[in-house]
Amino acid sequence: MINVKKSSSSSNRRNFLIGSGIMGSVLLLPYGLKSEGSGPQPDQDNESLYLIGPRNGYSPQIGTLLSTMTMMRAWVVNEVRNLSMEELDFQIDEESNSIGAMLLHLAATERYYQLNTFDELSWGSWSDEISSKWDTAMDLGLKARDIIKGHDIEYYLSILEEVRESTKKGFAKRDDSWLFKSENFFGNQPTNNYCKWFHVCEHESNHNGQIKFIKKRIRV
């Protein structure tokens, strides 16, 4: 049986869940910087989690972006890999999201940015089939709280991995110039693909902070 560790007020908890998050450390090459002739380059053969930089099979800046996303994903997986189904389904209150729902939300977010940046689809213009599969997890809220439950951790991790593999394949087909392709997006402001995919990573960092908070409020 899961019990909730008491904190000062449910209102504070709710506000924290909405606004909390820890920005993951990133090292991104400045806009327009070319790797050629800019001094010694990182060893692309070294795939250490904590060496942010180019990766074999990807253009330099895309590889650097992917290495940042890989590090962030490893941190999330480390937080959740040993959670039980009961812990994954746990909600602090009737307006909060479970850890399981947030994991599926991360997969949905990444899938939609694939469609927007790889397939160049306007946001929300994808098929009804895709929307029916991902919208609930993307939107979270009451429907997600009712539906997303009863799964073990392997269910969530396998979906996250499947979506990430698609991202990696999409990145491998593109070069650094694609990262700087832009359209009006966030706040109807010029936004390039680099910013969009950085947001995917930053968004995951934000939910990782929420996951850590929820874990501290649970005891079995």
C-alpha positions in Angstrom: 0.0 0.0 0.0 1.3 3.4 -0.9 1.0 6.3 1.5 1.7 9.9 0.9 4.3 11.7 2.9 2.7 14.9 4.2 3.8 18.3 3.1 2.7 21.8 4.0 -0.2 22.2 1.6 -1.8 20.5 -1.3 -1.8 23.9 -3.1 1.9 24.2 -2.9 2.4 20.6 -4.1 0.1 21.3 -7.1 1.9 24.5 -8.0 5.3 22.8 -7.7 4.2 20.0 -10.1 3.1 22.6 -12.6 6.2 24.7 -12.5 9.0 22.5 -11.2 11.9 21.1 -13.2 15.6 21.1 -13.3 17.3 22.3 -16.5 19.6 19.7 -17.8 23.2 20.9 -18.4 23.8 21.2 -22.2 26.7 22.2 -24.4 25.3 23.4 -27.7 27.5 24.9 -30.5 26.6 28.5 -31.2 24.3 29.3 -34.1 26.1 29.0 -37.4 29.4 27.8 -36.0 31.2 25.4 -38.3 33.2 22.5 -36.8 35.9 22.7 -39.5 38.9 24.6 -38.5 37.6 25.5 -35.1 40.4 23.7 -33.2 40.6 20.1 -31.8 37.4 18.2 -32.2 35.9 15.7 -29.7 36.7 12.1 -30.2 33.6 10.8 -32.0 34.5 7.2 -31.1 34.0 7.9 -27.4 30.4 7.4 -26.5 30.7 8.2 -22.8 27.4 9.5 -21.4 29.0 12.5 -19.9 31.0 13.7 -22.9 28.7 16.0 -24.8 29.7 16.3 -28.4 29.6 14.9 -31.9 28.7 11.2 -32.5 29.5 8.8 -35.3 26.8 8.6 -37.9 25.5 12.1 -37.4 26.6 15.6 -38.5 28.5 17.4 -35.7 25.8 19.6 -34.2 23.1 17.0 -34.6 25.3 14.5 -32.9 26.0 17.0 -30.1 22.2 17.6 -29.7 21.6 13.8 -29.6 24.3 13.3 -27.0 22.5 15.8 -24.7 19.2 14.1 -25.2 20.8 10.7 -24.5 22.2 11.9 -21.2 18.9 13.4 -20.2 17.0 10.1 -21.1 19.5 8.1 -19.1 18.8 10.3 -16.0 15.0 9.8 -16.4 15.4 6.0 -16.9 17.6 5.8 -13.8 14.8 7.5 -11.8 12.1 5.1 -12.8 13.6 1.8 -13.8 12.9 0.2 -10.4 9.4 1.6 -9.8 6.5 -0.8 -9.3 3.2 -0.6 -11.2 1.6 0.8 -8.0 4.2 3.5 -7.8 3.9 4.3 -11.5 0.1 4.8 -11.1 0.3 6.8 -8.0 -1.2 10.4 -8.0 -0.5 12.9 -5.3 -4.0 14.3 -5.6 -6.9 14.3 -8.0 -5.3 17.0 -10.2 -1.8 15.5 -10.5 -0.4 13.2 -13.1 1.2 9.8 -12.4 4.8 9.0 -13.2 3.5 6.5 -15.8 1.4 9.1 -17.5 4.4 11.5 -17.7 6.6 8.9 -19.2 4.0 8.3 -22.0 3.7 12.1 -22.3 7.4 12.3 -23.0 7.1 9.7 -25.8 4.1 11.6 -27.3 5.9 14.9 -27.2 8.9 13.4 -29.1 6.6 11.7 -31.6 4.9 15.0 -32.4 8.1 16.8 -32.9 9.2 14.1 -35.3 6.1 14.7 -37.3 6.6 18.5 -37.2 10.3 18.6 -38.0 11.0 15.4 -40.0 7.7 15.2 -41.9 7.2 19.0 -41.9 3.6 18.8 -40.8 1.9 21.8 -39.2 1.3 21.2 -35.5 -1.9 19.1 -35.1 -2.3 18.4 -38.8 -1.5 14.7 -38.5 -3.9 11.9 -39.1 -6.8 10.9 -36.8 -5.0 7.5 -36.3 -1.9 9.3 -34.9 -4.0 11.6 -32.8 -6.1 8.8 -31.3 -2.9 7.0 -30.4 -1.0 9.9 -28.8 -3.3 12.8 -27.9 -4.4 11.5 -24.5 -0.8 11.2 -23.4 0.2 14.5 -25.0 -2.7 16.4 -23.3 -2.5 14.6 -19.9 -5.3 15.9 -17.6 -8.4 14.0 -16.5 -8.7 11.5 -19.4 -5.0 10.5 -19.1 -5.4 10.0 -15.4 -8.3 7.7 -16.0 -6.8 5.7 -18.9 -3.0 5.6 -18.4 -2.6 3.0 -15.6 -2.0 -0.6 -15.0 1.3 -0.9 -16.9 4.7 -2.0 -15.6 7.9 -0.1 -16.2 8.9 -2.1 -19.3 5.8 -1.0 -21.1 6.8 2.7 -20.7 10.5 2.2 -21.4 9.8 0.1 -24.5 7.6 2.9 -26.0 10.2 5.6 -25.1 12.9 3.5 -26.7 10.9 2.9 -29.9 10.2 6.6 -30.3 13.8 7.5 -29.6 15.1 5.0 -32.3 12.9 6.8 -34.8 14.4 10.1 -33.7 17.9 8.8 -34.2 17.1 7.5 -37.7 15.6 10.8 -38.6 18.6 12.7 -37.3 21.0 10.4 -39.2 19.3 11.4 -42.5 19.8 15.1 -41.9 22.7 17.6 -41.7 23.5 20.6 -39.6 21.9 23.0 -42.0 18.5 21.3 -41.3 18.9 22.3 -37.6 18.7 25.9 -38.6 15.7 25.7 -40.8 13.0 27.8 -39.2 9.3 28.7 -39.2 7.1 30.8 -36.9 6.3 28.5 -34.0 6.8 29.3 -30.3 4.7 32.4 -29.7 4.5 32.8 -33.5 8.2 33.7 -33.4 10.9 32.5 -35.8 11.9 29.1 -34.4 14.4 26.7 -35.9 14.6 22.9 -35.6 17.5 23.2 -33.2 15.3 25.1 -30.7 12.4 22.7 -31.2 14.6 19.6 -30.3 16.3 21.5 -27.5 12.8 22.0 -26.2 12.2 18.2 -26.3 15.3 17.7 -24.1 14.4 20.6 -21.8 10.8 19.4 -21.5 12.1 15.9 -20.4 14.3 17.6 -17.8 11.3 19.4 -16.4 9.3 16.2 -16.0 12.3 14.5 -14.5 12.2 17.1 -11.7 8.5 16.3 -11.2 9.2 12.6 -11.1 11.8 13.1 -8.4 9.3 15.2 -6.4 6.6 12.5 -6.6 9.1 9.8 -5.6 9.9 11.7 -2.4 6.2 11.9 -1.6 5.7 8.1 -1.9 6.6 5.5 0.6 5.5 1.8 0.5 
